[in-house]
Amino acid sequence: MPVESGNSAAARQAKQKRKSHSLSIRRTNSTEQDRPSGHRDMLEGQDSKLPLSLRSNLLDLFGQIEREFENLYIENIELRREIDSLNERLTGEGQAVDGGDLTKGALKTKASHSTSQLSQKLKTTYKASTSKIVSSFKATTSRAVCQLVKEYVGHRDGIWDLAVTRSHPVVLGTASADHCAMLWSIETGKCLLKYAGHAGSVNSIKFHPTEQMALTASGDQTAHIWRYMVQLPLPQPPADISVSCDDDVDFSDKDEADPEGDGVNECPTVRVATTTLKSHQGVVIAADWLVGGRQVVTASWDRAANLYEVETSELVHTLTGHDQELTHCCTHPTQRLVVTSSRDTTFRLWDFRDPSIHSVNVFQGHTDTVTSAVFTAGDNVVSGSDDRTVKVWDLKNMRSPIATIRTDSAVNRISVSATQRIIALPHDNRQVRLFDMTGVRLARLPRSNRQGHRRMVCCSVWNEENQACNLFTCGFDRQAIGWNINIPALLQEK
């Protein structure tokens, strides 16, 4: 029998070790294939808020990911074995020729070439595998459908805030930096009325719960209450524009909205307020009605929030405690609770249910300006911040959030659907994303086919009265947009 040389025997031992290691991996794979049923049974026995079908899909996907990377690992070992074999052959050929530097140069050149081939091979295999994984994930997820229903164009400057009436006639209201507030027909997009009583930017607009009155806050350091009477025009059929919510095409150079929107100059104008609230020493950034509509609360850059009686314009309470300018205020839909947010990275909960006790709780869950904090229809508060997070809190236990949503851009004035319990997040980066109350992302509004906002999105509001146009957004591109959001039932399961 031929006798092996020392180098050849060592090489064979190394190959046998790699082969045994590869076989051990393959055996591990077989055991992994046997394990998912038991592992899945164990997971199904655990408490989880995810529906069983979604958990099953996730387990299948993670199993696919594990198998793909295991195949990559095995292929990598085989490629390294081929490289070792090539190096051994090149070494033998170099000794047979001249040896010396020429051999080293040839060996180095060919080894470098083989290494680059290995790198390209791994990149190609990785891209193909990950593409397969991502496509399989998208195939198992029901996608939300978003339809742009109407654009509301006519303001001469950015729109800070918007609101929808809670009583008939149902209209859309917008507050703009052009010193005006406008009321719009939701179906036709026509301006019905313009309020021009402020001497500064109109930063907020809210409608009375039962009467035809609007509350606006302004940079002129006042808040105005004014009455309106509008007649809705006949509705027109909406444009048939349906786009998937995850479209990423960006048309940031879209033409600017026409500041002289059709019929804006022809709509009636109100210039005198019914009631003027003027106790602040700084910009009034937001205002809202307390439940019942007999009192209002205002938030200002003078670091205070004020509570007023509507009928007498009397200042009832001054709510102090924030260390920096306030950014927003919101009232509970059914209880005498107020939440204020501030640039001091906190938001505060004020309780007026007992007239003799005005308790306050301070919450420090963010690391940057809290841009808004809003109540939900249940016992939750949702806060958004410039730190690129949104947090969901339980009023019964506000020590820590029950859900945290992390995004890639600062979050502006958020809104929560009372019926669907979906959070709409307007961003500085012109995107609008939808999440459920557990922090699961549901959709992103499209920015393709020349749709969507072209500048910072400032605010969002849900419309529970109109299923054809159930979400509105506004931004600094001087327009408001009405959307129809259809979330499949599978994505709303808790």
N, C-alpha and C positions, 0 to 999 in steps of 0.2 A: 504494500500500500504506500502511496506517496505521503511524504512527511510534509506538514504545513510549516511554513515559515512563521517566525514570531509575529511579524506585522499582520500577516493574513489571519492568524489565529485570534489576535486581539480584535481585528475588524469583525470577524465572525461573532465573537462574544458580544461586541457592542450591538451588532445587528440583532442577535438573539434577545438581548435585553430590551431593545426597542420593540421587537416583535411581541415579546411577552407583555410589555406595557400596553401595546396596541390591543392585544387580545384581552387584557384585563379591562380596557376601556369598552371593548365590544361586549364583554360579559356584563359590565355595569349597565350598558345600554339595554341589554335584555332584561335585567332586573328593573330598570327604570320603566320599561314598557309594561312590566307586570305590576308596578307599584301604583299607577294613577288611579285604578279603581278603588283600592283601599284608602289612598290619600284623599281622593275625592269624597269618599264616604265620611272620612274624618272631618273634612272641611264643611260638608253639608250639615254635620251635626253641630257645628259652631254657630253662634249667633252672628248674623250679618244683616245689614240693611239692604244688600244687593239682592235682586230677584234671582231665583234658582237658575233660570235660563241664562241670564247674563253671567253668573258665576261659572256655569258650565262652559260657556264660550271662552271666558278668560282662561280657565284651566286648559282647554284645548289649545289656545294660542300660546300659552307659556310652554306647553309641551312641545309644540312645533318649534318655538324659539330654541329650546334646549337641544332638540334633535339637530337643528340646523347648525348650531355652534359646535356640537359634538362632531358632526361630519366635517366641519372646517378643521377642527383640531386633528382628527385622524388624517385628513388629507395633508395637513401641514407636516405631520410626522413622516408620511410617505415621501413628500417632496424633500425633506431634509435627508432622508435615507438616500435618495437619488443623488443629492448634492455630494454626500460623503463618498458614494461610489465613483462619481465623476472626479472628485478630487484625488482619490486613490489611483485612478487610471492615469490622470494627468501627471501625478507624481512619478509613476512608473515610466511613462514616456519621457519625462524630463531627465531621469537618470540614464535612460538608454541613449539619449542624444549627447549633449555636451555638458549638461549640468551647469552650475553657476548661476549668474545673474540672469542669463537668457531664460533659463527654466523658470526662475522665480517670476520673471515678467510675464511669461506666457501663462503660468498658473494663476497669477493675480488677475490678468485680463479675462481669462475664461471664467474664473470664479466670480468676478464682478458681473460678467454677463449672465451667468446662471442665477446669481442673487437677484438681479433686476427682473429676470423672468419670473422668479419665485414671487417677488413683490407684486408684479403685475397680475400674476395668477391669483394671489390672495385677494387683491383688490377687486378683480372681476368676480370671483366667487362670492366675496362678501356683499358686493352690491346686488348680485342676483338673489342671494339668500334673503337679504333685508327687504328687497323689493317684494319678494314673494310673501314675506311675513306681513308687511304693511298692507299689501293688497288683500290678503286673507282677512286681516283685521277689519278693513273697510267693508268687505263683503258681508261680514256678520253684524254690522252696525246699521240700524235704521237711521237714515239721515233726515234731518229736519228740512222742510221746504219753506222758503221765504219768498214772498212776492212783494215787490215795490208797488204800492197802490197809488200813491199820490205824492207830488212835491208841492210844497207851499212856499212860494217865492214872492218876495215883495219888500222885505226889510232892506235897509241901506247899510246895515252893519251886522256884526255877528249876533246870533241869537243865544242868549244865556240860559233861558229856562222855557219850559212849556207845561201846559196843564190841559186837562179835559174836564168839562163840566160834569157834575154828578147829578144833575137834574136836566129835564128837557127845557128847551132844545139843546141837544148835545153838540157842542162846538169845541174847536181846538183854540187854545190861547197861547200866544208866544210873547216873550219879553226880550227886548233887544237893546244892544248898546247904542242904537240910533235914537234913544230917548222915547221910543214908542212901544206900546203893546198892541197886538192885533188879535182879532177874533176871526176864525176861518170856518168855512163850511167843510166838514170832513169829506163829504162825498165829491164835491166839485172842485175843491181847492181854491175857492173864491174868497177874497177878504170881505167880511161882513161888517166890520167896525174897527176903527182905529182909536186908541186912547193916547192923547198927546198932552197930558197934564203935567208930566214930570219935566224937570229942568236938567236931569242927568240920565245916565244909563239906567234902563229898567232891568234889574237883576233877577227878579222873581215875579211869578204870577200864580195865584191860587184862586179857585172859585168857591163861593159860598156853597155849603152842602145842599141847601134847598132853594135859595132865592137867586135871582139874576143879578148878583153882585160879584165883583172881582176885587182882589187884594193884590196890589203891586208894591214892590220894594225898589228903591232907587238909590243911585249914587248921590242924589241931591239931599241925602240925610233924612228923607221922609218915607213914609209908607202911605199909600192912598187907597181908599175904598171908593169904588165908583160903580154906578148902575149901568146896565146895558139892556137894550131891547133889539133883538135881531130876528129876521125872518129867513128861514132856510130856503135856498133855491131848490129847484127840482134836481134830483140826483142824475148823474151821467154814468154810463157803464164804465167800469175801470179798465185800464189798459191791461192786456194779457201779457205780463212780463213775469215769468216764473224762473227762479234761479236757485240752485242748491246753495245752502248757507256756508259751505266750506270753500267757495271759489276764492282763489288768491290773486287773480289778475288785478293789477293796480293801474288805474288811469288817473294819476295825480295831476296831470296837466289838462284836465277837463276845463272847458270854458267856464268862466265865472257866471254865477246866476245873475239874471237880469234884475237890477235893483228896481226897475220900474215894472213890476209884475202886472199882468193883465188885471185891470179893474181895481188895483190898489188905490190909485188916486181918486177913484170914483166912489169909494165906500164912505159912509158917514163917519165923522170924527167927533169924539167927546174930548173936551179940553178942561173941564172942571170936575174936581173930585167931590163926592158926597161928604167924605170925612178925610181929614189929613192928620196923620199921626207924626209928630215932630219933636220927640224928646231925645233923640240920639245926637251924639257929637261926632259921628263919623258916617261913612257909607253904610246904608242899610242893605245888606247882601241877600237877605231872605225874609220871608214872612209866611205865616200859615194860620188857618182858622182852628180854634179849639172845637172839640165836639159840641154840636149844638149851634155854632156860629155866632154866639154872643160875645166872644172874646177872641182876640188875635194875639199872636206872639211874633215879635220881630227880632232879628239877629243882626248885629252891626259890627263894623270894624273898630268900634270904641270898646270892644271886649265885653260887651254886655248884651243881654237879651231883655226885652221889655214885654210886659203883659198889659194889654189895654182892654177897656170896655168899649165895645163897638158903638153903643148907643150914645154914650157921653164923651167919647174920646179920652176918657180919664186913664192916666197911667196907674195901674194897680200894683204891679211889682216890677222891680228891676233885678234881674237875675245876673249876679256877678260871680266871678270865680275863675274864669278862663284867664290864662296868662298872656294870650295873644289874640289877634283878630278872629272873630267868628266867621265861619264859612257857610253854615247852613243851619236850618232848624226844621223840625218836623213834629207834628202832633199825632197822637194815637187816634185811629178811626172811631173808637168806641169809648175810650176812657180819657180822663183829664191828665194825660201824661205828655211831656214835651222832652224831646232830645235835641241838644245843640252840639255842633261840632266846631272844631277850632284848629287854627294853625299850630297850637301848642301840643299837637299829636294826641289829644284826648277828645272824648265826647262825654257829655254829661246828661244824665237822666233826671228830670225834674218832675215831682209828683204833686199835683194840685187836687187830688181826690179828697183830701181833708183840708178844709179852708184854713185851719189853725196850724197846720204843719206843711211846710214846703220842703220836703226832704230832697236831697240831691246825692247822686252817686256818680263818681268819677271813674272812667274806664280808660286805661292806658294800654291798649292792645296794639297800637301802631307806632311806627318809628318816624313818621313824617306827617305832614298836614292831613287831617281827616277832612276830606272834601264833602262828605255827606254821611248822615246816619238816618235811617228810615225805619219806621215800624212796619211790620207785616200784619196780615189779617189775624194771625194767631198771637202767640206770646214770644215773638222773636224781634230782635233788632239786627239790621244789616248795616255794616259800616264799610265805607270805601275810603281809600287813602292814596296820597301821592307816593307812598312806599310800594305801590304796585300790588297791593293785596286788598281783598275783600273778606270780611269776617262776619260770620253768623253767630249771634248771641241768643241765649235763652234768658228771658226776663226773670225767670224763677231762680236762675243760677248764673250770674254774670261774672263769675270769677275768671272763666276762661272761655274762649269761643268754642262752639260745637262743630264748626267747620271753618276752614281757611282756604281761600281761593288765591292762588298766586298767578300773576299775569306778567306780561312783558312791557307794560306801559302804565303810566299814572291813570287812576280811575277818577272820573268826575261824578256828577250827580246821578246816582243809581236809582232804580225803581224796582218794585217787586209786584208781580201779578197776584192779585188777591185770590183769583180762582185757580190758576195753574201753579202758583207758588214758584214762579220762575224769576230769576234776577237778571235784569238787563244792565250790562256794564258798558258805559260810554268811555272811550279812551282818548288820551292825547294823540295817539298815533293813527287816528281816524277810523279805528275799528270799533265795532259794537259786538260784544260776545254775550251769550246767554248761558246761564248755569242754573242748576236746581239748588235747593236749599241744603243739600248734602255736599255741595262743592263739585259735582260732576258737570263737566262741560257738555252742553247740549248742541250748541250751534254758534256760528259766527255769521253776521249779516253780510251779504255779498258786496264786494267792491269790484265788480266786473261789468262789462257791457255798458260802460259809462254810467253806472249806478253808484249809489252810496255817497258818503260825505268825502269831501276833498280836503278838509281841514279838521282841526280838533273838534271832536264831538263833545258837547258840553253837558247834555242832559238827555234822559230818556223818561218816558211815561207810558204806562199801560192804559188801554181803553177797554174796560170790562163790558161796555154797553154795545160795542160794534164788533162782531166777529170778522167782518170783511176787512177792517183796518184796526188791529188790536194793539199795535205798538207804534209810538211816535218817537223820533229822535231829532235833535237839532244841534247845530254846530256853528263854528265861526266862518263857514262858507256861506252864511246869510240865508240858509234855507232850513226848513223843517221837512221831514220825510215821514210818510205814513206807510207802515208795513203790515202785511198779513203773515203771521207766524203760525205754522202748523207743525206742532211737535208730535211725533208718533207716540202712541200710548206706551210703547215699550220703554222709551226714554224717560217717561214721567213716573214709572213705577218706583216705589220706595221700598 
